[in-house]
Amino acid sequence: MTTINTGSSVSSQTPLQPGADDAGTDDSLQARKADGLPGLLGLLEVHVNGETRFVTADELAHLQGGAGGGGPGTSGHTSGAHRDAGSPGLAVLRHELGHAHALHTDGSKGSAPSKFATDVKWAEDFRKNADDKLKRAGIPADERKRITDHLGTLSGAALVKETRLLDHVLKTPNADRALNTYDELLTLSKQSGRATERLTPAMREELVRGVADRRTSTDKGLEGVLGKREALESARALIAMPKAEYDRLQSALDHAGQKRDGSPARGADAHTERALILKAVGARADRLKETPLDVAAQKRGVCVDTPAGRAMGEIIGFAGEVRGMKREDLIHNTTTLAINRVDRGPDVDNLPAGNTRRHVGLYQRYDAACGPTTAQNMQAERDPVFALKLRKDFNNPGNDSDLARQQKGVLEKTRFYDAAGNVVNATPAQVAKWAKDGTMPPGATQFVTPTAYNRLGGQAEKRLAAQLGNAWSLTHIPADQRNAALKYMRNQQTTPAEAVLAKKAFDKIAKVDGGHPTATELDAMRSNYTRNPSGTSTKKLEHTWMYLPEALSDIAPPAAGKTWQANVTNGGTARGMSNADITKLDTTLKAGTDVPIRICNAGGGGGHFMMISDVRGEGANKKYLISDPWTGKTAWVKQSELQNFNSNWPQTYFSKDLANGVSHVYYEQ
């Protein structure tokens, strides 16, 4: 049994010798720290005459007898001591089993109630008023009934834990979403024996708190680390995964919020860590399903070699990497959005200057990569493992990062379409034939091959060209060095001697221009030119385009059986959002699914993709949290602005270079 630090002096197993209670019966009681999440939540596993219950440390003290609180060694009795007939211990347990109605510290008339008795009284009062509390939070009547009916089945420690959770949730900015999640998880946990076994109260608590607890203290961090969709995906994955992987996961959850030596990590938040680990589980639900391969592997003891085992390996690795992180750092590293006060990034109009701005999240490395970058934001919000990977590349604006390589690869992938604009999937052989002689795959009538023009490279080239052409350069850099530098930066063929001359020019300029150009900048400049067979080069187009559903499918795949579909806004006019558009958007966001959008100018051109991740307020005060990949900024935009195509909100909140208003919204259909 895993040893958990519960904050009490309870040993991993505490046998108590039989003794006579007030009814004169003999009872054998054993107590030990509970495994997994129940233990982390402070519960102890108690066995009496074949009955098993989870109790708090205070309850255990009363089970042992004595007037004081605490565990063994603090109650006035040593482990294994005989209990006298007046001990309230078994009365406490009988209360837990439904046999008692009240508890006093020593069982005598007029004594002060124990902390546990006070907690139970509070929980019972909460239960009496639960329907009113839920109603005030806007919870529908059918949900309220299911929740209050469930509370009616609980008593003792279980009731205290459940009502404490509900009370906590009701005080958060996500009460309605979290309570809806609570209700659906409760229903799901009753659908099978395996569901009941896997979706324990402690496990459900972590999922519900993941939805309820706001991510950051800023106004952009109101959402939890989980949405309802992600919480339910995680729950279903917990039920469907092999037992071996469930056990491995349980071990990772046990160590959340701890240092390597098992002691609590200062500033860490174990609840948030667990919620993020469970979020990673939901993101791998399809891979974690138990298959005959898993059953056979368990028999051979080689579970890590199955698809489910490899998926769990990614989760375990993530759990180890974030274990014990300060909460602020944990949130920062598991989202790509600028919702945290520690977020810093570049002025995207001056990338060579480095990270000089606050409140900058993920931004596109290439001029036309708003589609792939929006897709990266979508997937990062679904999968914290992916978000953590992207965060490691945030300070690199060039080509040499996994973040940039993914944007570039998705952007430059050739796509084929039929006459109606539908995607025509091509085999590698068909793509190779098209590249060789221009023959398109069967059914295809058109193709799109956008170019990846690196933004850092474009800006750095202008800066370097200005340096090479100024008066200082004409005086201090010989013509042969200057010409070699121009050839090199434009990716033209150079001789070894010219490469040496070019380096001399770059070194001289770097001494007077703050270290620029850097090696990263030179690589980015050269990547914006395609070398011709003759040794000359052709500059890539800066402004190209691609369809968003293809980028989403490559990076943030839709749910099984669905595809990403573009929905033209405002009754097909593509000019702002109608009331019907807003209603569908609200429903989707509150259910925990982020929504990509397209904006354009009055003529339909200037298309640009963004992502909406949250909605708050009602009526005239309703607003939406939108993240822009061009600037990396995240901002609240009013509903009235989304509905008014000519409000120019993209220019107000993000960049003067962006288009007017919303033309398309994208959903999984």
C-alpha positions as CSV (number, residue, x, y, z in Angstrom):
1,M,0.0,0.0,0.0
2,T,1.3,3.4,-1.0
3,T,2.3,5.5,2.0
4,I,0.7,8.9,1.9
5,N,1.5,11.9,4.1
6,T,-1.9,12.7,5.6
7,G,-0.7,15.3,8.1
8,S,-1.5,13.0,11.0
9,S,0.6,10.6,13.0
10,V,-1.2,7.5,11.7
11,S,1.0,4.6,10.7
12,S,0.4,2.8,7.5
13,Q,-1.7,0.2,9.4
14,T,-3.0,0.6,13.0
15,P,-4.6,-2.5,14.5
16,L,-6.9,-1.9,17.5
17,Q,-7.6,-4.8,19.8
18,P,-11.1,-6.0,20.4
19,G,-12.9,-4.3,23.3
20,A,-16.4,-4.0,24.6
21,D,-18.6,-1.1,23.4
22,D,-21.6,0.3,25.2
23,A,-23.7,-2.6,23.9
24,G,-21.3,-5.1,25.3
25,T,-20.3,-6.5,21.9
26,D,-16.8,-7.3,20.7
27,D,-15.5,-5.4,17.7
28,S,-12.2,-5.7,15.8
29,L,-11.0,-2.5,14.2
30,Q,-8.1,-1.8,11.9
31,A,-7.1,1.5,10.4
32,R,-4.6,2.5,7.8
33,K,-3.9,5.3,5.3
34,A,-6.1,5.0,2.2
35,D,-4.5,4.4,-1.1
36,G,-4.5,6.9,-3.9
37,L,-6.6,10.0,-4.0
38,P,-8.7,9.2,-0.9
39,G,-5.4,9.2,1.0
40,L,-4.3,12.5,-0.5
41,L,-7.7,14.0,0.5
42,G,-7.0,13.0,4.1
43,L,-9.1,9.9,4.4
44,L,-8.1,6.8,6.2
45,E,-9.3,3.2,5.5
46,V,-11.0,1.6,8.5
47,H,-12.2,-2.0,8.8
48,V,-14.5,-3.2,11.6
49,N,-16.1,-6.7,11.5
50,G,-15.8,-6.9,7.8
51,E,-17.2,-3.4,7.2
52,T,-15.0,-0.9,5.4
53,R,-15.3,2.9,5.5
54,F,-13.1,5.9,4.7
55,V,-12.8,8.3,7.7
56,T,-10.9,11.4,8.6
57,A,-8.1,11.6,11.2
58,D,-10.5,13.2,13.7
59,E,-12.9,10.3,13.2
60,L,-10.2,7.8,13.8
61,A,-9.3,9.6,17.0
62,H,-12.8,9.0,18.2
63,L,-12.8,5.5,17.0
64,Q,-9.8,4.9,19.2
65,G,-11.3,6.6,22.2
66,G,-10.2,9.4,24.5
67,A,-11.1,13.0,24.8
68,G,-8.3,14.4,22.5
69,G,-8.1,14.7,18.8
70,G,-5.3,13.4,16.5
71,G,-4.1,9.9,15.6
72,P,-2.5,7.1,17.5
73,G,-0.2,8.4,20.3
74,T,-2.3,11.6,20.8
75,S,-5.6,10.1,21.9
76,G,-4.5,8.9,25.3
77,H,-4.2,5.3,24.0
78,T,-1.4,3.6,22.2
79,S,-2.0,1.5,19.1
80,G,-3.6,-1.8,20.2
81,A,-4.8,-0.4,23.6
82,H,-8.0,-1.7,25.2
83,R,-11.0,0.7,24.9
84,D,-13.3,1.1,27.8
85,A,-17.1,0.7,27.5
86,G,-17.6,4.5,27.4
87,S,-15.4,5.0,24.3
88,P,-17.3,6.8,21.5
89,G,-15.2,5.1,18.8
90,L,-17.6,2.5,17.6
91,A,-20.5,5.0,17.9
92,V,-18.6,7.1,15.4
93,L,-18.2,4.2,13.1
94,R,-21.9,3.3,13.5
95,H,-22.8,6.8,12.6
96,E,-20.7,6.3,9.5
97,L,-22.7,3.1,8.9
98,G,-25.9,4.9,9.5
99,H,-26.5,3.5,13.1
100,A,-25.9,6.7,15.1
101,H,-27.2,10.2,15.0
102,A,-24.8,12.3,17.0
103,L,-21.3,12.3,18.4
104,H,-19.7,13.9,21.5
105,T,-16.1,14.0,22.5
106,D,-16.5,11.6,25.4
107,G,-20.1,10.5,24.9
108,S,-21.3,12.2,28.1
109,K,-24.4,14.4,28.3
110,G,-23.6,18.1,27.8
111,S,-20.1,17.8,26.5
112,A,-19.0,20.0,23.6
113,P,-19.4,18.5,20.1
114,S,-16.2,17.2,18.4
115,K,-14.9,18.8,15.2
116,F,-16.2,15.8,13.3
117,A,-19.7,16.2,14.8
118,T,-19.6,19.9,14.0
119,D,-18.5,19.1,10.4
120,V,-21.3,16.6,10.0
121,K,-23.9,19.1,11.4
122,W,-22.6,21.7,8.9
123,A,-22.9,19.1,6.1
124,E,-26.4,18.2,7.1
125,D,-27.4,21.8,7.2
126,F,-25.9,22.3,3.7
127,R,-27.8,19.4,2.4
128,K,-31.1,20.8,3.7
129,N,-30.4,24.0,1.8
130,A,-28.7,22.5,-1.2
131,D,-31.5,22.9,-3.6
132,D,-31.8,26.7,-2.9
133,K,-28.1,27.1,-3.2
134,L,-28.0,25.3,-6.5
135,K,-31.0,27.2,-7.8
136,R,-29.3,30.5,-7.0
137,A,-26.3,29.4,-9.1
138,G,-28.6,28.9,-12.1
139,I,-28.6,25.1,-12.0
140,P,-31.6,23.5,-13.8
141,A,-34.2,21.7,-11.7
142,D,-33.4,18.2,-13.1
143,E,-29.7,18.6,-12.2
144,R,-30.6,19.9,-8.8
145,K,-32.7,16.9,-8.1
146,R,-30.0,14.4,-9.1
147,I,-27.4,16.2,-7.0
148,T,-29.7,16.5,-3.9
149,D,-30.8,12.9,-4.3
150,H,-27.2,11.8,-4.2
151,L,-26.5,13.9,-1.1
152,G,-29.4,12.1,0.5
153,T,-27.6,8.8,0.2
154,L,-24.5,10.0,2.1
155,S,-23.6,10.3,5.8
156,G,-20.6,11.0,8.0
157,A,-17.3,11.7,6.3
158,A,-18.6,11.0,2.8
159,L,-21.3,13.6,3.3
160,V,-18.8,16.1,4.7
161,K,-16.4,15.6,1.8
162,E,-19.1,15.9,-0.9
163,T,-20.8,19.0,0.6
164,R,-17.4,20.7,1.1
165,L,-16.7,20.1,-2.6
166,L,-20.1,21.6,-3.6
167,D,-19.6,24.6,-1.3
168,H,-16.2,25.2,-2.8
169,V,-17.5,25.0,-6.3
170,L,-20.4,27.4,-5.6
171,K,-17.8,30.0,-4.7
172,T,-15.9,29.9,-7.9
173,P,-16.5,31.8,-11.2
174,N,-17.3,28.5,-12.9
175,A,-20.0,27.2,-10.6
176,D,-22.6,26.5,-13.3
177,R,-20.1,24.7,-15.6
178,A,-18.5,22.7,-12.7
179,L,-21.8,21.6,-11.2
180,N,-23.1,20.5,-14.6
181,T,-19.8,18.5,-14.9
182,Y,-20.4,17.1,-11.4
183,D,-23.9,15.9,-12.3
184,E,-22.7,14.2,-15.5
185,L,-19.8,12.6,-13.8
186,L,-22.1,11.3,-11.1
187,T,-24.4,9.8,-13.7
188,L,-21.4,8.3,-15.6
189,S,-20.0,6.7,-12.4
190,K,-23.2,4.7,-11.9
191,Q,-23.3,3.2,-15.4
192,S,-21.3,0.1,-14.6
193,G,-19.4,-1.6,-11.8
194,R,-16.1,-0.6,-13.5
195,A,-17.3,3.0,-13.7
196,T,-18.1,3.1,-10.0
197,E,-14.7,1.5,-9.2
198,R,-12.7,3.9,-11.3
199,L,-14.7,7.2,-10.9
200,T,-14.3,7.3,-7.1
201,P,-15.6,10.4,-5.2
202,A,-12.0,11.5,-4.9
203,M,-11.4,11.1,-8.7
204,R,-14.6,13.0,-9.5
205,E,-13.6,15.7,-7.1
206,E,-10.3,16.3,-9.0
207,L,-12.2,16.6,-12.3
208,V,-14.8,18.9,-10.9
209,R,-12.3,21.2,-9.3
210,G,-10.4,21.2,-12.5
211,V,-13.4,22.8,-14.1
212,A,-14.3,25.0,-11.2
213,D,-11.0,26.6,-10.1
214,R,-9.9,29.6,-12.1
215,R,-6.5,29.3,-13.8
216,T,-5.0,32.7,-12.9
217,S,-5.8,35.8,-11.0
218,T,-6.1,37.9,-14.1
219,D,-9.4,38.6,-15.9
220,K,-8.3,36.4,-18.7
221,G,-7.8,33.4,-16.5
222,L,-11.3,32.8,-15.3
223,E,-11.6,29.3,-16.9
224,G,-10.5,26.2,-15.1
225,V,-7.7,24.1,-16.5
226,L,-10.5,21.7,-17.6
227,G,-13.7,22.3,-19.5
228,K,-16.7,20.0,-19.1
229,R,-15.8,18.2,-22.4
230,E,-12.3,17.5,-21.2
231,A,-13.4,16.3,-17.8
232,L,-15.9,13.8,-19.3
233,E,-13.3,12.7,-21.9
234,S,-10.9,12.0,-19.0
235,A,-13.6,10.1,-17.1
236,R,-14.5,7.9,-20.0
237,A,-10.8,7.2,-20.6
238,L,-10.4,6.2,-16.9
239,I,-13.2,3.7,-17.3
240,A,-11.9,2.2,-20.6
241,M,-8.2,2.0,-19.9
242,P,-6.5,-1.3,-18.9
243,K,-6.1,-1.8,-15.1
244,A,-2.3,-1.8,-15.4
245,E,-2.4,1.7,-16.8
246,Y,-5.0,2.9,-14.3
247,D,-2.6,1.7,-11.5
248,R,0.3,3.6,-13.1
249,L,-1.8,6.7,-13.3
250,Q,-2.9,6.4,-9.7
251,S,0.8,6.4,-8.7
252,A,1.4,9.6,-10.6
253,L,-1.6,11.3,-9.1
254,D,-0.4,10.2,-5.6
255,H,2.8,12.3,-6.0
256,A,1.3,15.5,-7.3
257,G,2.4,18.6,-5.4
258,Q,5.3,16.8,-3.9
259,K,9.1,17.2,-4.0
260,R,11.2,14.2,-5.0
261,D,11.5,13.2,-1.3
262,G,7.7,13.1,-1.0
263,S,7.4,16.2,1.1
264,P,4.9,19.0,0.0
265,A,6.5,21.4,-2.6
266,R,6.2,25.0,-1.6
267,G,3.8,26.9,-3.8
268,A,2.6,23.8,-5.6
269,D,-1.1,23.0,-6.1
270,A,-1.7,19.3,-6.0
271,H,-5.3,19.7,-7.2
272,T,-4.3,21.6,-10.3
273,E,-1.5,19.1,-11.1
274,R,-3.9,16.2,-10.9
275,A,-6.5,18.0,-13.0
276,L,-3.8,18.6,-15.7
277,I,-2.6,15.0,-15.5
278,L,-6.3,13.9,-16.0
279,K,-6.6,16.4,-18.9
280,A,-3.7,14.6,-20.6
281,V,-5.5,11.3,-20.0
282,G,-8.6,12.6,-21.8
283,A,-6.5,13.9,-24.7
284,R,-5.2,10.3,-25.2
285,A,-8.6,8.6,-24.7
286,D,-8.5,6.7,-28.0
287,R,-5.0,5.4,-27.5
288,L,-5.8,4.4,-23.9
289,K,-8.7,2.0,-24.6
290,E,-8.1,-1.5,-23.5
291,T,-7.6,-3.9,-26.4
292,P,-6.7,-7.6,-26.7
293,L,-3.1,-6.5,-27.0
294,D,-3.3,-5.0,-23.5
295,V,-4.9,-8.1,-22.0
296,A,-2.1,-10.3,-23.5
297,A,0.6,-7.8,-22.5
298,Q,-0.6,-7.8,-18.9
299,K,-0.3,-11.5,-18.7
300,R,3.3,-11.2,-20.0
301,G,4.1,-8.2,-17.8
302,V,5.1,-6.0,-20.7
303,C,2.2,-3.4,-20.6
304,V,4.4,-0.5,-21.5
305,D,4.9,-1.9,-25.1
306,T,1.2,-1.5,-26.0
307,P,-0.4,1.6,-27.5
308,A,-2.1,2.2,-24.1
309,G,1.2,1.7,-22.3
310,R,3.0,4.1,-24.6
311,A,0.2,6.7,-24.2
312,M,0.4,6.4,-20.4
313,G,4.2,6.7,-20.6
314,E,3.7,10.2,-22.1
315,I,1.4,11.1,-19.3
316,I,3.7,9.7,-16.6
317,G,6.6,11.7,-18.2
318,F,4.5,14.9,-18.1
319,A,3.5,14.3,-14.5
320,G,7.1,13.9,-13.5
321,E,8.1,17.1,-15.4
322,V,5.5,19.3,-13.7
323,R,5.6,17.7,-10.3
324,G,5.9,20.2,-7.5
325,M,5.9,23.2,-9.9
326,K,4.7,26.5,-8.3
327,R,1.1,27.0,-9.4
328,E,1.8,30.1,-11.4
329,D,4.6,28.4,-13.3
330,L,2.4,25.3,-13.8
331,I,-0.3,27.3,-15.4
332,H,2.1,29.3,-17.5
333,N,3.7,26.1,-18.9
334,T,0.5,24.3,-19.7
335,T,-1.2,26.9,-21.9
336,T,-0.1,28.8,-25.0
337,L,-2.4,31.7,-24.3
338,A,-1.4,35.0,-22.7
339,I,-3.6,34.7,-19.6
340,N,-0.9,34.8,-16.9
341,R,0.8,37.9,-15.5
342,V,4.2,36.4,-16.1
343,D,3.7,36.0,-19.9
344,R,6.3,37.8,-22.0
345,G,7.0,37.9,-25.7
346,P,8.2,40.0,-28.6
347,D,6.7,43.0,-30.3
348,V,5.8,41.0,-33.4
349,D,6.6,44.1,-35.5
350,N,10.1,44.1,-34.2
351,L,11.0,40.4,-33.6
352,P,14.8,40.9,-33.6
353,A,14.5,43.0,-30.4
354,G,13.5,39.9,-28.4
355,N,10.9,39.5,-25.7
356,T,10.2,43.1,-24.8
357,R,6.4,42.9,-24.3
358,R,4.1,41.5,-21.7
359,H,1.0,39.5,-22.3
360,V,2.2,37.8,-25.4
361,G,1.4,34.1,-26.0
362,L,1.9,31.8,-29.0
363,Y,2.4,33.8,-32.3
364,Q,2.8,32.6,-35.8
365,R,6.4,32.3,-37.0
366,Y,5.4,32.6,-40.7
367,D,3.4,35.3,-42.5
368,A,0.6,32.9,-43.6
369,A,0.7,30.5,-40.6
370,C,-2.4,31.9,-38.8
371,G,-4.1,28.6,-39.6
372,P,-1.5,26.2,-38.2
373,T,-0.9,28.5,-35.2
374,T,-4.6,28.7,-34.3
375,A,-4.7,24.9,-34.6
376,Q,-1.7,24.7,-32.2
377,N,-3.6,26.9,-29.7
378,M,-6.6,24.6,-30.0
379,Q,-4.6,21.5,-29.4
380,A,-2.6,23.1,-26.6
381,E,-5.8,24.0,-24.8
382,R,-6.9,20.3,-25.1
383,D,-3.6,18.7,-24.2
384,P,-1.2,20.1,-21.5
385,V,1.6,17.7,-22.7
386,F,1.5,19.4,-26.1
387,A,1.3,22.9,-24.5
388,L,4.4,22.2,-22.4
389,K,6.3,21.1,-25.5
390,L,5.4,24.3,-27.4
391,R,6.3,26.5,-24.4
392,K,9.8,25.2,-24.5
393,D,10.2,26.8,-28.0
394,F,8.5,30.1,-27.1
395,N,11.7,32.1,-27.0
396,N,12.9,31.0,-30.4
397,P,11.4,33.1,-33.3
398,G,13.3,31.3,-36.0
399,N,13.0,28.1,-37.9
400,D,14.9,25.8,-35.6
401,S,12.2,24.6,-33.2
402,D,9.5,21.9,-33.2
403,L,7.0,24.7,-32.9
404,A,8.1,26.4,-36.1
405,R,8.7,23.1,-38.0
406,Q,5.1,22.1,-37.3
407,Q,3.7,25.4,-38.5
408,K,5.9,25.3,-41.6
409,G,5.2,21.6,-42.4
410,V,1.4,22.1,-42.2
411,L,1.5,25.4,-44.1
412,E,3.6,24.1,-47.0
413,K,1.8,20.8,-47.4
414,T,0.2,20.6,-50.9
415,R,-3.6,20.2,-50.7
416,F,-5.8,19.0,-53.6
417,Y,-9.5,19.9,-54.1
418,D,-12.3,19.0,-56.5
419,A,-14.4,21.5,-58.4
420,A,-16.7,21.9,-55.4
421,G,-13.8,22.8,-53.1
422,N,-13.8,19.4,-51.3
423,V,-10.5,17.9,-50.2
424,V,-9.1,15.2,-52.4
425,N,-6.8,13.0,-50.3
426,A,-3.7,12.1,-52.3
427,T,-1.3,9.2,-51.7
428,P,2.5,9.9,-51.4
429,A,2.9,8.4,-54.9
430,Q,0.3,10.7,-56.3
431,V,1.9,13.8,-54.7
432,A,5.3,12.7,-56.1
433,K,3.8,12.4,-59.6
434,W,2.2,15.8,-59.3
435,A,5.5,17.3,-58.2
436,K,7.3,15.6,-61.2
437,D,4.9,16.3,-64.1
438,G,1.9,18.3,-62.7
439,T,-0.5,15.4,-62.9
440,M,-3.1,15.9,-60.1
441,P,-4.7,13.0,-58.3
442,P,-8.0,11.6,-59.7
443,G,-10.9,13.9,-59.0
444,A,-8.7,16.9,-58.2
445,T,-9.1,20.1,-60.2
446,Q,-7.1,22.5,-58.2
447,F,-4.3,22.6,-55.6
448,V,-3.0,24.9,-53.0
449,T,0.7,25.1,-51.8
450,P,1.2,28.1,-49.5
451,T,4.7,29.3,-48.7
452,A,6.3,29.7,-45.3
453,Y,7.8,33.1,-45.2
454,N,9.5,33.6,-41.9
455,R,8.5,36.8,-40.2
456,L,11.8,37.1,-38.2
457,G,13.7,36.6,-41.5
458,G,11.8,39.3,-43.3
459,Q,12.3,41.9,-40.5
460,A,16.0,40.9,-39.9
461,E,16.7,41.2,-43.6
462,K,15.4,44.8,-43.8
463,R,17.5,45.7,-40.8
464,L,20.6,44.1,-42.3
465,A,20.1,45.6,-45.7
466,A,19.8,49.0,-44.1
467,Q,23.1,48.5,-42.3
468,L,24.9,47.3,-45.4
469,G,23.7,50.4,-47.3
470,N,24.4,53.1,-44.7
471,A,27.3,55.5,-44.7
472,W,29.1,53.6,-42.0
473,S,29.1,50.4,-43.9
474,L,30.2,52.0,-47.2
475,T,33.2,53.3,-45.2
476,H,34.1,50.3,-43.1
477,I,33.0,47.3,-45.2
478,P,34.8,46.6,-48.5
479,A,32.6,46.0,-51.5
480,D,33.6,42.4,-51.9
481,Q,32.5,41.7,-48.3
482,R,29.3,43.6,-48.8
483,N,28.4,41.8,-52.0
484,A,29.2,38.4,-50.4
485,A,26.9,39.2,-47.5
486,L,24.1,40.1,-49.8
487,K,24.5,36.8,-51.7
488,Y,24.6,34.8,-48.5
489,M,21.6,36.4,-46.8
490,R,19.5,35.8,-50.0
491,N,20.5,32.1,-50.1
492,Q,22.4,32.4,-53.3
493,Q,25.2,30.0,-54.1
494,T,28.5,31.2,-52.6
495,T,32.0,29.9,-52.8
496,P,34.0,29.1,-49.6
497,A,35.9,32.4,-50.1
498,E,32.7,34.3,-50.4
499,A,31.3,32.7,-47.2
500,V,34.4,33.9,-45.4
501,L,34.0,37.5,-46.7
502,A,30.3,37.5,-45.8
503,K,31.1,36.4,-42.2
504,K,33.6,39.3,-41.9
505,A,30.9,41.7,-42.9
506,F,28.4,40.2,-40.5
507,D,30.9,40.3,-37.6
508,K,31.6,44.0,-38.2
509,I,27.9,44.9,-38.3
510,A,27.2,42.9,-35.2
511,K,29.7,45.0,-33.3
512,V,27.8,48.2,-34.0
513,D,24.2,46.8,-34.1
514,G,23.9,45.1,-30.7
515,G,24.9,41.6,-31.9
516,H,22.7,41.5,-35.0
517,P,22.4,39.7,-37.3
518,T,22.4,36.5,-35.1
519,A,22.8,33.1,-36.6
520,T,19.1,32.5,-36.1
521,E,18.3,35.6,-38.0
522,L,20.6,34.7,-40.9
523,D,19.0,31.2,-41.1
524,A,15.5,32.8,-41.1
525,M,16.5,35.3,-43.9
526,R,17.9,32.5,-46.1
527,S,14.8,30.4,-45.6
528,N,12.7,33.1,-47.3
529,Y,14.6,32.5,-50.6
530,T,14.4,29.4,-52.8
531,R,17.7,28.6,-54.5
532,N,17.5,28.0,-58.2
533,P,19.5,25.4,-60.1
534,S,21.6,28.3,-61.6
535,G,22.7,29.3,-58.1
536,T,20.5,32.4,-58.0
537,S,17.5,32.6,-55.7
538,T,13.9,33.6,-55.8
539,K,12.2,35.3,-52.9
540,K,9.2,33.5,-51.5
541,L,5.7,35.1,-51.5
542,E,4.9,36.7,-48.2
543,H,1.2,36.7,-48.4
544,T,-0.3,33.3,-49.2
545,W,-3.2,31.4,-47.7
546,M,-4.7,28.0,-46.7
547,Y,-8.0,26.6,-45.5
548,L,-8.3,26.2,-41.7
549,P,-10.1,22.8,-41.5
550,E,-7.0,21.1,-43.0
551,A,-4.7,22.7,-40.4
552,L,-7.1,21.8,-37.6
553,S,-7.3,18.2,-38.9
554,D,-3.5,17.9,-39.0
555,I,-2.8,19.4,-35.5
556,A,-6.1,19.3,-33.5
557,P,-8.1,16.4,-34.9
558,P,-11.8,16.4,-34.4
559,A,-13.7,14.0,-32.3
560,A,-14.2,10.5,-33.7
561,G,-16.7,10.4,-36.5
562,K,-16.7,14.2,-37.0
563,T,-14.9,16.6,-39.3
564,W,-14.1,20.3,-39.0
565,Q,-16.6,22.3,-41.0
566,A,-16.8,26.0,-41.8
567,N,-20.0,27.8,-40.9
568,V,-20.6,31.0,-42.8
569,T,-21.9,33.6,-40.3
570,N,-25.0,35.9,-40.3
571,G,-27.3,33.8,-42.5
572,G,-24.6,33.1,-45.1
573,T,-23.6,36.7,-45.6
574,A,-20.3,36.3,-43.8
575,R,-20.7,39.8,-42.2
576,G,-20.6,39.6,-38.4
577,M,-22.5,37.2,-36.2
578,S,-26.3,36.8,-35.9
579,N,-28.1,36.0,-32.7
580,A,-28.3,32.4,-33.8
581,D,-24.6,32.4,-34.4
582,I,-24.1,33.8,-30.9
583,T,-26.4,31.2,-29.3
584,K,-24.5,28.3,-30.9
585,L,-21.2,29.8,-29.9
586,D,-22.2,30.2,-26.3
587,T,-23.4,26.7,-26.0
588,T,-20.2,25.3,-27.4
589,L,-17.9,27.4,-25.3
590,K,-19.8,26.6,-22.0
591,A,-19.6,22.9,-22.8
592,G,-15.8,23.2,-22.8
593,T,-15.0,23.4,-26.5
594,D,-12.9,26.2,-28.0
595,V,-14.1,27.7,-31.3
596,P,-11.9,28.9,-34.2
597,I,-13.1,31.8,-36.3
598,R,-12.1,33.6,-39.6
599,I,-12.2,37.4,-40.0
600,C,-12.0,39.2,-43.3
601,N,-12.4,42.6,-44.8
602,A,-15.5,44.0,-46.5
603,G,-14.6,42.4,-49.8
604,G,-14.1,39.0,-48.3
605,G,-10.3,39.1,-48.6
606,G,-7.6,39.6,-46.0
607,G,-8.7,36.4,-44.2
608,H,-7.2,35.6,-40.8
609,F,-7.9,32.9,-38.3
610,M,-8.3,33.3,-34.5
611,M,-9.6,31.3,-31.6
612,I,-12.4,32.0,-29.0
613,S,-11.9,30.1,-25.7
614,D,-14.4,31.6,-23.2
615,V,-17.6,33.6,-22.7
616,R,-18.7,35.7,-19.7
617,G,-21.5,38.0,-18.8
618,E,-25.0,38.5,-20.0
619,G,-26.8,40.9,-22.3
620,A,-24.9,44.1,-23.1
621,N,-22.1,43.0,-20.8
622,K,-21.4,39.7,-22.6
623,K,-17.8,39.3,-23.9
624,Y,-15.6,36.7,-25.5
625,L,-12.0,35.8,-24.9
626,I,-10.2,35.8,-28.3
627,S,-6.6,34.8,-29.0
628,D,-4.8,36.2,-32.1
629,P,-1.9,34.3,-33.6
630,W,-0.5,37.3,-35.5
631,T,0.3,39.3,-32.3
632,G,0.1,36.5,-29.7
633,K,-2.3,38.6,-27.7
634,T,-5.5,37.5,-25.9
635,A,-8.3,40.0,-25.3
636,W,-11.9,40.3,-24.3
637,V,-14.2,41.4,-27.2
638,K,-17.8,42.5,-26.6
639,Q,-20.7,40.5,-28.2
640,S,-21.9,43.8,-29.8
641,E,-18.5,44.1,-31.6
642,L,-18.7,40.5,-32.9
643,Q,-22.1,41.2,-34.3
644,N,-21.2,44.5,-35.9
645,F,-19.0,43.6,-38.9
646,N,-17.8,47.2,-39.2
647,S,-16.8,47.7,-35.6
648,N,-13.1,46.9,-36.5
649,W,-12.5,45.1,-33.2
650,P,-9.5,43.2,-34.6
651,Q,-7.7,46.5,-35.1
652,T,-8.8,47.9,-31.8
653,Y,-7.6,45.0,-29.6
654,F,-4.9,43.3,-31.7
655,S,-3.3,44.9,-34.8
656,K,-3.9,47.7,-37.3
657,D,-2.9,45.2,-40.0
658,L,-5.9,42.9,-39.4
659,A,-9.3,42.8,-41.2
660,N,-12.7,43.9,-40.1
661,G,-15.0,41.2,-38.7
662,V,-16.1,37.6,-38.4
663,S,-17.0,35.7,-41.6
664,H,-16.8,32.0,-40.6
665,V,-17.0,29.9,-37.4
666,Y,-15.6,26.4,-37.3
667,Y,-17.3,23.4,-35.5
668,E,-16.8,19.7,-35.3
669,Q,-19.7,18.3,-37.2
